[in-house]
Amino acid sequence: MKTSGFFFDIPGELIAQYPPAERGKSRLMVLDTAGGKREHRMVEELPLILSGPGFRGPGGPPLLVFNNSRVRKARLLGISLAAGGTVEFLLLNRIDSRTWRTMTGRTKRRRPGSRYRFPDGREGEIVPPPPGMSGEGFRYLRFDSPIDDSWLDIHGHIPLPPYINRNDEGLDAERYQTVYSDRNAAETLGPGASAAAPTAGLHFTEQLLAALDTAGIGRVFVTLHVGPGTFLPVRTEHIEDHVMHEEVYSINGETARRINAARAEGRKIVAVGTTSVRTLESAAGAGETGVPAGEGSTSVFIYPGYRFRMVDALFTNFHTPGSTLLMLAAAFAGRELILDSYAEAIRKGYRFFSYGDAMLLF
């Protein structure tokens, strides 16, 4: 299957540069993947929609599964001690107290031994990859003293995606974070957080969560730290040749119990975001009976032809052309139907990508 079959043209004015004026006040395309029928609703209508036909199973209303990983201020600006220019690093994960795996521009120039000065005078040096870790596409940055999320909260920047053509601003510290993000839950996987937001969750407010509770629609949380496996582009001609990078996840005992009970009762599982899908499908493995509690890692690549084991419906954003996220949505809905739905969203002026509108696929 060719990667070129997952591209589409998007007018620049439809790429959301800012979040909506009020969280939760976004448009929602509801797509019946079996019948190909589309409805145009609002995210705040979710409790009503999820209580209706297509979502209420024989055992009752559905169960929503959210990713509660927290976004770290992972974008860090340094000054090259050799050339004097500003260099941007995206900190992906901490190897030890001083060493981080990063992504950066012009990687061929960032050779081992290159040194940079960061805010508060701290310095860092590019070092060779640790044993067993890949250097392709990544650089390992070792600081002269430890840094942690508290330091990054002060000196780092929100890692807005490149299609948002502006620097991060004060509002992004709140709006590029879900209201239910949980720093403590993230620490169960060791020192970690996400290098990008699980953006489907950005639509949910405390009021919407309360309305879902009132409607009897349950919710549970998994943790997957969003990294390059989620957002790196597909550069191969055929999508089957693309290799996903590994991301770590955790499912606690209560979450696993409730998911498995919901399936046994005939209730549908609605994944909020592609990272929740990847967590559930990876945890289920080849089994059909449910998900186990525990920690794991995933490099699963979901594209058309994949058979879903755990997920009955998907709440997600509109994704970038040629991305693994779009391919996952196409696996759920079918390539032609998802691209046709995107074309309709463009005609109707939906807002696209991280700060844009949403889709509900079932």
Secondary structure by P-SEA (a helix, b strand, c coil): ccccccbbbbcccccccccccccccbbbbbbcccccbbbbbcccaaaaaaacccccccccbbbbbbbcccccccbbbbbcccccbbbbbbbccccccccccccccccccccccbbbbcccbbbbbbbccccccccccbbbbbccccccaaaaaccccccccccccccccccccccccccccccccccccccccccccccccccccaaaaaaaaaacbbbbbbbbcccccccccccccccccbbbbbbbbcccaaaaaaaaaaaaabbbbbbccaaaaaaaaaaaccccccccccccccccccccccccccccbbbbcccccccaaaaaaaaaccaaaaaaaaaaaaaacccccccccccccc
